[in-house]
Amino acid sequence: MNYKLQSRIQLKKERLHEYYKAESKILNSQSYTLGSKTLTRADLKEVQKMIEKLENEIASLETYGNKKRRVRRVIPMD
């Protein structure tokens, strides 16, 4: 793997880790109150959708160039 590809994978893994932490915080408490202010965390469905997208992108990048390609010849017959 080249350096650019490795750095993209690492960046996406770090971002995925942050989304895992956000998901955990949302699951523990969707909203909370500090003094007179009530704060609501991000939408759980959106965070989970992004987690799935990042996991798929990472898997795709990690298998990039590892797939065997087949070439077949086809001879049309009358």
C-alpha positions as CSV (number, residue, x, y, z in Angstrom):
1,M,0.0,0.0,0.0
2,N,1.2,3.5,-0.7
3,Y,1.6,6.2,1.8
4,K,-1.5,8.2,0.7
5,L,-3.7,5.2,0.9
6,Q,-2.4,4.3,4.4
7,S,-2.9,7.8,5.7
8,R,-6.5,7.9,4.3
9,I,-7.3,4.6,6.1
10,Q,-5.8,5.9,9.3
11,L,-7.8,9.1,9.1
12,K,-11.0,7.2,8.5
13,K,-10.2,4.9,11.4
14,E,-9.7,7.8,13.7
15,R,-12.9,9.4,12.5
16,L,-14.7,6.1,13.0
17,H,-13.4,5.9,16.6
18,E,-14.8,9.4,17.3
19,Y,-18.2,8.2,15.9
20,Y,-18.1,5.2,18.2
21,K,-17.5,7.5,21.2
22,A,-20.4,9.7,20.1
23,E,-22.7,6.7,19.7
24,S,-21.8,5.6,23.2
25,K,-22.5,9.0,24.7
26,I,-25.9,9.2,22.9
27,L,-26.8,5.7,24.1
28,N,-25.9,6.6,27.7
29,S,-27.9,9.9,27.7
30,Q,-29.6,11.5,24.7
31,S,-30.1,14.9,26.5
32,Y,-28.9,16.4,29.8
33,T,-29.3,19.5,31.8
34,L,-26.6,21.9,33.0
35,G,-28.1,24.5,35.3
36,S,-31.0,26.1,33.4
37,K,-29.8,24.8,30.0
38,T,-30.9,21.5,28.4
39,L,-28.5,20.1,25.8
40,T,-29.5,17.4,23.3
41,R,-26.9,15.2,21.6
42,A,-26.8,14.3,17.9
43,D,-29.4,12.0,16.2
44,L,-28.5,8.3,16.9
45,K,-29.7,7.2,13.5
46,E,-27.4,9.6,11.7
47,V,-24.4,8.6,13.8
48,Q,-25.1,4.9,13.2
49,K,-25.5,5.6,9.4
50,M,-22.1,7.4,9.4
51,I,-20.5,4.5,11.3
52,E,-21.7,2.0,8.7
53,K,-20.5,4.2,5.9
54,L,-17.0,4.6,7.4
55,E,-16.7,0.9,8.1
56,N,-17.6,0.2,4.5
57,E,-15.1,2.8,3.2
58,I,-12.3,1.4,5.4
59,A,-13.0,-2.2,4.2
60,S,-13.0,-1.0,0.6
61,L,-9.7,0.9,1.0
62,E,-8.0,-2.0,2.8
63,T,-8.9,-4.5,0.1
64,Y,-7.9,-2.0,-2.7
65,G,-5.4,-3.7,-5.0
66,N,-5.7,-7.1,-3.3
67,K,-8.4,-8.5,-5.5
68,K,-7.4,-10.9,-8.3
69,R,-8.5,-9.9,-11.7
70,R,-9.5,-12.4,-14.3
71,V,-9.3,-12.0,-18.0
72,R,-11.4,-14.2,-20.2
73,R,-11.5,-14.4,-23.9
74,V,-14.9,-14.7,-25.6
75,I,-15.1,-15.9,-29.2
76,P,-18.5,-15.2,-30.7
77,M,-19.9,-18.2,-32.7
78,D,-22.5,-18.0,-35.4
